[in-house]
Amino acid sequence: MEMICTIVHQLTRNLSPEEIAASGLDKYYVDHTLGIWPQAAGGIPFNACEFQSKGDVITDLVEDLAAEQKARTTYDNILRLVKDPEVCDPIRFLRQREIVHFQRFGEGLRRVQEDLDPKNFYAYNPGFDCN
């Protein structure tokens, strides 16, 4: 988040009121000046509902895998739209980090699945069911 905030700050810090309005940031500016307010591209504010946890190791690791892929896709989309190297270079770093996280979560899921008995881990919740 700090890296994204720094990029946005660098890109917006010297905007005039006219440039703010022309860029479509005027409504955002009224509420947040040019400070960072985490939200989806569609304007939906970030909230804790974005975090998912079921207490089932298989479910939670698959959720973690999905989160890493969603972040990677977002970075891919940014890289398709933005050509400024000062923005793209850190976004590429963040994208690579998501790929590594995805790989580590995948390894964790594989290890958990290998250690479960019975091997039909989709038939029950391994954290609670003892059958």
TORPA-4810 file (N, C-alpha, C, O; in nm, 3 decimals):
<nodes>
NODE_1_0.083_-0.119_0.000_0.000_0.000_0.000_0.088_0.126_0.000_0.056_0.225_-0.066_M
NODE_2_0.198_0.120_0.074_0.285_0.237_0.081_0.341_0.271_-0.057_0.352_0.388_-0.093_E
NODE_3_0.376_0.168_-0.135_0.431_0.192_-0.268_0.327_0.256_-0.359_0.358_0.350_-0.432_M
NODE_4_0.206_0.206_-0.356_0.100_0.262_-0.439_0.071_0.406_-0.397_0.055_0.493_-0.482_I
NODE_5_0.064_0.430_-0.268_0.038_0.566_-0.219_0.148_0.662_-0.265_0.118_0.775_-0.304_C
NODE_6_0.273_0.620_-0.261_0.383_0.704_-0.305_0.371_0.736_-0.453_0.393_0.850_-0.495_T
NODE_7_0.337_0.635_-0.533_0.320_0.658_-0.677_0.209_0.761_-0.701_0.228_0.856_-0.777_I
NODE_8_0.095_0.740_-0.638_-0.018_0.832_-0.658_0.019_0.972_-0.611_-0.013_1.070_-0.678_V
NODE_9_0.086_0.981_-0.499_0.126_1.113_-0.447_0.219_1.183_-0.547_0.201_1.302_-0.573_H
NODE_10_0.316_1.112_-0.601_0.410_1.172_-0.697_0.337_1.220_-0.822_0.372_1.323_-0.879_Q
NODE_11_0.236_1.147_-0.864_0.165_1.183_-0.987_0.067_1.297_-0.967_0.032_1.366_-1.064_L
NODE_12_0.021_1.319_-0.845_-0.086_1.416_-0.822_-0.044_1.538_-0.741_-0.123_1.633_-0.730_T
NODE_13_0.073_1.541_-0.685_0.108_1.645_-0.589_0.110_1.786_-0.646_0.089_1.881_-0.571_R
NODE_14_0.134_1.803_-0.773_0.143_1.937_-0.831_0.025_1.972_-0.922_0.035_2.064_-1.002_N
NODE_15_-0.084_1.899_-0.909_-0.199_1.928_-0.994_-0.267_2.059_-0.954_-0.282_2.089_-0.836_L
NODE_16_-0.306_2.135_-1.054_-0.383_2.257_-1.029_-0.530_2.218_-1.011_-0.568_2.107_-1.046_S
NODE_17_-0.612_2.309_-0.956_-0.755_2.278_-0.946_-0.818_2.244_-1.082_-0.906_2.159_-1.090_P
NODE_18_-0.772_2.311_-1.188_-0.825_2.283_-1.321_-0.787_2.142_-1.367_-0.869_2.071_-1.425_E
NODE_19_-0.662_2.103_-1.341_-0.617_1.969_-1.378_-0.690_1.862_-1.298_-0.720_1.754_-1.350_E
NODE_20_-0.718_1.890_-1.172_-0.792_1.797_-1.087_-0.931_1.774_-1.146_-0.977_1.661_-1.158_I
NODE_21_-0.998_1.883_-1.183_-1.132_1.871_-1.241_-1.127_1.800_-1.376_-1.210_1.714_-1.403_A
NODE_22_-1.030_1.835_-1.461_-1.020_1.775_-1.594_-0.990_1.626_-1.588_-1.028_1.551_-1.678_A
NODE_23_-0.921_1.582_-1.483_-0.885_1.439_-1.470_-0.998_1.356_-1.411_-0.989_1.234_-1.408_S
NODE_24_-1.104_1.423_-1.365_-1.214_1.350_-1.304_-1.195_1.324_-1.156_-1.272_1.249_-1.095_G
NODE_25_-1.091_1.384_-1.098_-1.064_1.365_-0.955_-1.136_1.466_-0.866_-1.117_1.464_-0.744_L
NODE_26_-1.217_1.554_-0.924_-1.276_1.661_-0.845_-1.365_1.612_-0.731_-1.359_1.666_-0.621_D
NODE_27_-1.447_1.510_-0.755_-1.533_1.458_-0.647_-1.448_1.391_-0.539_-1.474_1.406_-0.420_K
NODE_28_-1.349_1.317_-0.583_-1.256_1.253_-0.489_-1.185_1.359_-0.407_-1.171_1.345_-0.286_Y
NODE_29_-1.140_1.465_-0.474_-1.065_1.573_-0.409_-1.147_1.639_-0.297_-1.093_1.672_-0.191_Y
NODE_30_-1.277_1.658_-0.321_-1.363_1.721_-0.221_-1.357_1.644_-0.089_-1.351_1.704_0.019_V
NODE_31_-1.359_1.511_-0.097_-1.359_1.430_0.025_-1.220_1.404_0.082_-1.204_1.396_0.204_D
NODE_32_-1.119_1.390_-0.004_-0.990_1.338_0.043_-0.870_1.424_0.005_-0.756_1.383_0.026_H
NODE_33_-0.895_1.545_-0.052_-0.788_1.625_-0.112_-0.718_1.531_-0.209_-0.785_1.473_-0.294_T
NODE_34_-0.587_1.514_-0.201_-0.522_1.415_-0.286_-0.460_1.306_-0.201_-0.367_1.237_-0.243_L
NODE_35_-0.513_1.291_-0.080_-0.469_1.182_0.006_-0.521_1.050_-0.046_-0.612_1.046_-0.129_G
NODE_36_-0.464_0.945_0.002_-0.502_0.812_-0.045_-0.619_0.759_0.037_-0.615_0.754_0.160_I
NODE_37_-0.723_0.722_-0.033_-0.840_0.658_0.027_-0.861_0.529_-0.050_-0.908_0.532_-0.164_W
NODE_38_-0.826_0.414_0.011_-0.834_0.286_-0.062_-0.975_0.256_-0.112_-1.072_0.255_-0.035_P
NODE_39_-0.984_0.232_-0.242_-1.112_0.199_-0.302_-1.088_0.125_-0.432_-0.980_0.132_-0.491_Q
NODE_40_-1.190_0.055_-0.476_-1.183_-0.014_-0.605_-1.188_0.091_-0.716_-1.229_0.204_-0.693_A
NODE_41_-1.147_0.052_-0.834_-1.147_0.145_-0.947_-1.287_0.201_-0.973_-1.301_0.312_-1.024_A
NODE_42_-1.390_0.125_-0.938_-1.528_0.170_-0.955_-1.575_0.263_-0.846_-1.689_0.309_-0.849_G
NODE_43_-1.488_0.294_-0.749_-1.522_0.388_-0.643_-1.574_0.325_-0.515_-1.608_0.398_-0.421_G
NODE_44_-1.583_0.193_-0.508_-1.632_0.129_-0.387_-1.520_0.129_-0.283_-1.413_0.074_-0.308_I
NODE_45_-1.544_0.190_-0.166_-1.438_0.197_-0.065_-1.396_0.059_-0.014_-1.477_-0.033_-0.004_P
NODE_46_-1.269_0.049_0.017_-1.216_-0.073_0.077_-1.281_-0.093_0.214_-1.305_0.003_0.287_F
NODE_47_-1.309_-0.219_0.248_-1.357_-0.250_0.382_-1.312_-0.390_0.421_-1.262_-0.465_0.338_N
NODE_48_-1.330_-0.423_0.545_-1.282_-0.552_0.596_-1.355_-0.671_0.535_-1.312_-0.784_0.553_A
NODE_49_-1.465_-0.648_0.464_-1.535_-0.758_0.399_-1.450_-0.822_0.290_-1.479_-0.932_0.245_C
NODE_50_-1.344_-0.752_0.249_-1.254_-0.807_0.147_-1.174_-0.926_0.201_-1.125_-1.007_0.123_E
NODE_51_-1.161_-0.937_0.331_-1.085_-1.046_0.391_-1.179_-1.162_0.420_-1.284_-1.145_0.483_F
NODE_52_-1.141_-1.278_0.375_-1.224_-1.395_0.395_-1.150_-1.497_0.481_-1.031_-1.522_0.460_Q
NODE_53_-1.219_-1.554_0.576_-1.162_-1.659_0.659_-1.276_-1.750_0.704_-1.375_-1.703_0.759_S
NODE_54_-1.260_-1.879_0.681_-1.363_-1.976_0.719_-1.319_-2.065_0.834_-1.401_-2.135_0.893_K
NODE_55_-1.190_-2.064_0.866_-1.143_-2.153_0.971_-1.119_-2.295_0.921_-1.097_-2.386_1.002_G
NODE_56_-1.124_-2.314_0.793_-1.096_-2.443_0.730_-0.969_-2.422_0.648_-0.967_-2.340_0.557_D
NODE_57_-0.864_-2.495_0.680_-0.734_-2.470_0.620_-0.735_-2.479_0.468_-0.669_-2.401_0.401_V
NODE_58_-0.811_-2.574_0.414_-0.819_-2.588_0.269_-0.888_-2.465_0.208_-0.837_-2.405_0.114_I
NODE_59_-1.002_-2.430_0.263_-1.078_-2.316_0.215_-0.996_-2.188_0.224_-0.992_-2.109_0.129_T
NODE_60_-0.931_-2.167_0.338_-0.856_-2.044_0.359_-0.734_-2.035_0.267_-0.703_-1.926_0.218_D
NODE_61_-0.665_-2.143_0.244_-0.551_-2.139_0.153_-0.596_-2.115_0.009_-0.528_-2.043_-0.065_L
NODE_62_-0.707_-2.173_-0.032_-0.758_-2.147_-0.167_-0.799_-2.000_-0.179_-0.778_-1.938_-0.283_V
NODE_63_-0.858_-1.944_-0.075_-0.892_-1.800_-0.073_-0.765_-1.716_-0.086_-0.764_-1.618_-0.160_E
NODE_64_-0.659_-1.754_-0.016_-0.532_-1.682_-0.026_-0.477_-1.688_-0.169_-0.429_-1.588_-0.223_D
NODE_65_-0.485_-1.807_-0.230_-0.441_-1.822_-0.369_-0.520_-1.728_-0.462_-0.463_-1.662_-0.548_L
NODE_66_-0.651_-1.724_-0.442_-0.736_-1.639_-0.526_-0.702_-1.491_-0.505_-0.699_-1.415_-0.602_A
NODE_67_-0.676_-1.450_-0.383_-0.641_-1.310_-0.355_-0.513_-1.270_-0.427_-0.504_-1.160_-0.482_A
NODE_68_-0.415_-1.358_-0.427_-0.288_-1.329_-0.495_-0.311_-1.315_-0.646_-0.253_-1.227_-0.709_E
NODE_69_-0.394_-1.402_-0.702_-0.422_-1.394_-0.846_-0.500_-1.268_-0.881_-0.476_-1.206_-0.985_Q
NODE_70_-0.595_-1.229_-0.794_-0.670_-1.107_-0.821_-0.579_-0.985_-0.817_-0.593_-0.894_-0.899_K
NODE_71_-0.486_-0.982_-0.722_-0.391_-0.871_-0.715_-0.302_-0.870_-0.839_-0.276_-0.764_-0.896_A
NODE_72_-0.254_-0.987_-0.880_-0.170_-0.994_-0.999_-0.244_-0.943_-1.122_-0.188_-0.868_-1.202_R
NODE_73_-0.370_-0.981_-1.137_-0.449_-0.935_-1.250_-0.466_-0.783_-1.247_-0.459_-0.718_-1.352_T
NODE_74_-0.486_-0.727_-1.130_-0.496_-0.581_-1.117_-0.368_-0.515_-1.164_-0.371_-0.416_-1.238_T
NODE_75_-0.254_-0.568_-1.121_-0.125_-0.512_-1.165_-0.107_-0.528_-1.315_-0.056_-0.437_-1.381_Y
NODE_76_-0.147_-0.642_-1.371_-0.142_-0.661_-1.516_-0.222_-0.553_-1.587_-0.178_-0.496_-1.687_D
NODE_77_-0.341_-0.525_-1.535_-0.427_-0.424_-1.597_-0.366_-0.285_-1.588_-0.373_-0.207_-1.683_N
NODE_78_-0.305_-0.253_-1.474_-0.237_-0.124_-1.461_-0.125_-0.114_-1.564_-0.109_-0.010_-1.628_I
NODE_79_-0.049_-0.220_-1.578_0.063_-0.218_-1.673_0.015_-0.205_-1.818_0.088_-0.154_-1.903_L
NODE_80_-0.105_-0.250_-1.847_-0.160_-0.234_-1.982_-0.198_-0.088_-2.009_-0.193_-0.042_-2.123_R
NODE_81_-0.234_-0.016_-1.903_-0.284_0.121_-1.919_-0.177_0.228_-1.900_-0.186_0.335_-1.960_L
NODE_82_-0.077_0.201_-1.819_0.021_0.302_-1.780_0.155_0.271_-1.846_0.197_0.155_-1.851_V
NODE_83_0.220_0.373_-1.897_0.350_0.356_-1.963_0.463_0.429_-1.891_0.579_0.414_-1.930_K
NODE_84_0.434_0.505_-1.789_0.535_0.580_-1.714_0.624_0.482_-1.637_0.573_0.409_-1.552_D
NODE_85_0.756_0.479_-1.665_0.844_0.384_-1.596_0.847_0.402_-1.445_0.869_0.305_-1.372_P
NODE_86_0.825_0.523_-1.397_0.825_0.545_-1.252_0.705_0.480_-1.185_0.708_0.453_-1.065_E
NODE_87_0.601_0.454_-1.261_0.485_0.381_-1.211_0.502_0.232_-1.240_0.478_0.148_-1.154_V
NODE_88_0.542_0.201_-1.362_0.547_0.060_-1.405_0.651_-0.022_-1.329_0.624_-0.138_-1.296_C
NODE_89_0.766_0.035_-1.302_0.871_-0.045_-1.235_0.826_-0.096_-1.098_0.840_-0.215_-1.071_D
NODE_90_0.773_-0.009_-1.010_0.725_-0.065_-0.882_0.604_-0.156_-0.896_0.588_-0.250_-0.817_P
NODE_91_0.519_-0.131_-0.994_0.405_-0.220_-1.017_0.454_-0.357_-1.061_0.399_-0.459_-1.019_I
NODE_92_0.557_-0.362_-1.145_0.615_-0.492_-1.185_0.671_-0.566_-1.064_0.657_-0.687_-1.053_R
NODE_93_0.735_-0.492_-0.973_0.786_-0.553_-0.851_0.671_-0.613_-0.770_0.679_-0.727_-0.725_F
NODE_94_0.565_-0.536_-0.752_0.450_-0.585_-0.675_0.386_-0.706_-0.744_0.345_-0.801_-0.677_L
NODE_95_0.379_-0.703_-0.875_0.323_-0.815_-0.950_0.406_-0.941_-0.927_0.350_-1.048_-0.903_R
NODE_96_0.537_-0.928_-0.933_0.625_-1.043_-0.909_0.607_-1.097_-0.768_0.609_-1.219_-0.746_Q
NODE_97_0.588_-1.008_-0.673_0.566_-1.050_-0.535_0.438_-1.131_-0.522_0.434_-1.229_-0.447_R
NODE_98_0.333_-1.092_-0.593_0.208_-1.167_-0.590_0.229_-1.308_-0.646_0.172_-1.404_-0.596_E
NODE_99_0.310_-1.319_-0.751_0.337_-1.450_-0.810_0.409_-1.539_-0.709_0.376_-1.657_-0.695_I
NODE_100_0.507_-1.485_-0.640_0.581_-1.563_-0.539_0.487_-1.603_-0.425_0.491_-1.717_-0.379_V
NODE_101_0.403_-1.511_-0.379_0.307_-1.545_-0.273_0.214_-1.657_-0.319_0.187_-1.750_-0.244_H
NODE_102_0.166_-1.647_-0.443_0.079_-1.751_-0.496_0.150_-1.887_-0.493_0.091_-1.987_-0.453_F
NODE_103_0.275_-1.889_-0.533_0.351_-2.014_-0.532_0.367_-2.068_-0.389_0.354_-2.189_-0.368_Q
NODE_104_0.396_-1.982_-0.293_0.413_-2.027_-0.155_0.283_-2.080_-0.097_0.282_-2.183_-0.029_R
NODE_105_0.170_-2.010_-0.123_0.041_-2.060_-0.076_0.009_-2.194_-0.140_-0.047_-2.282_-0.075_F
NODE_106_0.043_-2.209_-0.268_0.021_-2.337_-0.337_0.101_-2.449_-0.273_0.051_-2.561_-0.256_G
NODE_107_0.226_-2.418_-0.237_0.308_-2.519_-0.168_0.247_-2.554_-0.032_0.245_-2.671_0.007_E
NODE_108_0.199_-2.454_0.038_0.135_-2.479_0.167_0.011_-2.567_0.153_-0.010_-2.659_0.232_G
NODE_109_-0.070_-2.538_0.053_-0.190_-2.619_0.028_-0.152_-2.763_-0.003_-0.213_-2.856_0.049_L
NODE_110_-0.052_-2.781_-0.087_-0.007_-2.916_-0.122_0.039_-2.991_0.003_0.006_-3.108_0.021_R
NODE_111_0.114_-2.924_0.089_0.163_-2.990_0.212_0.049_-3.029_0.305_0.048_-3.138_0.361_R
NODE_112_-0.046_-2.939_0.320_-0.162_-2.970_0.405_-0.237_-3.089_0.348_-0.274_-3.180_0.422_V
NODE_113_-0.260_-3.090_0.217_-0.335_-3.199_0.156_-0.262_-3.332_0.169_-0.325_-3.436_0.189_Q
NODE_114_-0.130_-3.329_0.157_-0.052_-3.453_0.171_-0.060_-3.511_0.311_-0.053_-3.632_0.328_E
NODE_115_-0.073_-3.426_0.411_-0.073_-3.470_0.551_-0.211_-3.510_0.602_-0.223_-3.566_0.711_D
NODE_116_-0.316_-3.482_0.525_-0.451_-3.513_0.571_-0.484_-3.661_0.553_-0.443_-3.724_0.456_L
NODE_117_-0.558_-3.712_0.649_-0.606_-3.849_0.641_-0.752_-3.846_0.683_-0.777_-3.801_0.795_D
NODE_118_-0.847_-3.887_0.610_-0.834_-3.952_0.480_-0.797_-3.850_0.373_-0.807_-3.729_0.394_P
NODE_119_-0.755_-3.899_0.260_-0.710_-3.812_0.151_-0.825_-3.740_0.081_-0.800_-3.648_0.003_K
NODE_120_-0.948_-3.780_0.106_-1.064_-3.711_0.047_-1.096_-3.589_0.133_-1.198_-3.584_0.202_N
NODE_121_-1.005_-3.489_0.128_-1.016_-3.371_0.214_-1.130_-3.279_0.174_-1.162_-3.186_0.249_F
NODE_122_-1.191_-3.300_0.059_-1.305_-3.216_0.020_-1.437_-3.268_0.079_-1.540_-3.202_0.066_Y
NODE_123_-1.435_-3.383_0.142_-1.558_-3.441_0.195_-1.588_-3.396_0.338_-1.695_-3.425_0.390_A
NODE_124_-1.495_-3.327_0.400_-1.516_-3.286_0.539_-1.427_-3.168_0.571_-1.339_-3.132_0.493_Y
NODE_125_-1.449_-3.106_0.687_-1.366_-2.996_0.734_-1.256_-3.055_0.823_-1.286_-3.100_0.934_N
NODE_126_-1.130_-3.056_0.778_-1.026_-3.122_0.855_-0.999_-3.057_0.990_-0.939_-3.119_1.078_P
NODE_127_-1.042_-2.933_1.007_-1.021_-2.867_1.135_-1.118_-2.913_1.243_-1.091_-2.893_1.362_G
NODE_128_-1.231_-2.974_1.205_-1.333_-3.011_1.303_-1.375_-3.157_1.297_-1.395_-3.220_1.401_F
NODE_129_-1.389_-3.209_1.176_-1.438_-3.346_1.162_-1.325_-3.446_1.183_-1.215_-3.429_1.131_D
NODE_130_-1.353_-3.548_1.259_-1.250_-3.648_1.291_-1.274_-3.778_1.218_-1.201_-3.874_1.242_C
NODE_131_-1.373_-3.786_1.130_-1.403_-3.910_1.061_-1.300_-3.937_0.952_-1.309_-4.038_0.882_N
</nodes>
